[in-house]
Amino acid sequence: MQSSRRWLVLSLVSVALVLVTVDMTVLYIALPQLTRSLAATANAKLWIVNIYPLVVSGLLLGAGTFGDRFGHKTLFCWACRCLAWLRWRRPIVHRRNSLSRPGRCWARGRP
């Protein structure tokens, strides 16, 4: 690989890491409100904080692989459609009582 391409790849990976870091910052800022809204225990708060970057990083690696196989534009359009469908199917939860059973168990800190 050429030296200039190596720097390009490094910069793209660094940008992805910055995005995960910004998301984590937003999560840390929102954590007190999440704790109050969901009545989360200390164990549930640790779960929220630890699993989020792991899932996002894993999805980022998987998305890169799918993008290489099927094309980045195709993957981007597919992901936008899925997010729009999910948003239409399952609106944002505003109250704890409107969570599904797994969501209520998670909010209480139980598996």
N, C-alpha and C positions, 0 to 999 in steps of 0.2 A: 504494500500500500504506500502511496506517495505521502511525503511528509505533510503536504497541505491538506490532503484528505483526512489524515489522522487528526489534525487540529480541528477540522470541520466536524468529524464524528465526536471528538471530545467536547466541543462546544455544544452540539446538539444534546448530548447526554447530560451535560451540565445544566442546560436550560430545563430539561425534564426534571432534574433533581431540584432546581429552584422552584418549579411549579409544585412539587410535592411539599417542599418546605413552606411555601406560602399557604398551601392548604392546611398544613399542620398548625401554622400560626393562627389561622382563622379558627381552627378547631379549639385551640387553647383559649382563645378569647371567648368563644361561645360556650366553653365547658361549664362555667358557673350557671348560665341560663339553662343549659341542658340538664344539669344536676337538679336545679329547682323544678323544672318542668316535668321531668321524668321521675323525680324522687329517686335518683340513682344512688346506689351505695358506693363505697370506696372501691369495691371490687369491680363494679360496673364501669366506674370512671376509668379505671386502669384498662379495662377491656376496650373501651372506646378509644382511648389515646394510643394504645399499642397496636390494635388491629388495623386501624385506618391507614397508616402509612404502608403497612405490609400489603394490604389489599391493593392500594393504589399503585404501588411499585410493581406488584405482580401483574396487574392489568396492563401497566405500561409496557412491560416486557412482552406480554402476550400480544398486545396490539401491534407492537413493532414487527413481530413474527408474522402475524396475519397480514399486515400491510405489505411486507416483502413478498408474500405469496399471492395475494389477491389484488394488490394495488392500493396505494394509500388513499386515493380519491374515493375508490369504491368502499373501502373500510370506513372512511369519514362519513360518507353519505349514509351507509348502513347504520352506523352508530347514532347519527342524528335522528334517523327514523325511529330507532329503538327507544331513544330517550324521549322523543315526542310521544310515542305510543305509551310508554310507561307513565309519563306525566298525565296523559289523558286517562289512562286506566286507573291510576292510583294517585290521587291528588296528595299534596303535602298534608301530613297529619298536624292538626292544630291542637287537639286535646289528647290527653293520655287515654281516655276512655274509648277513643276511636281507633286505637291500635289493634292489630290482630293479636291472637293468642301468643304467638312467638314474640311479638313486639312487647306485649305486657310482661312476659317472663323476662325478657332482656332488660326491660326498664327496672324490674325489681331486683336484677342481679342474679337471677337463677338461670342455669343452663336449660 
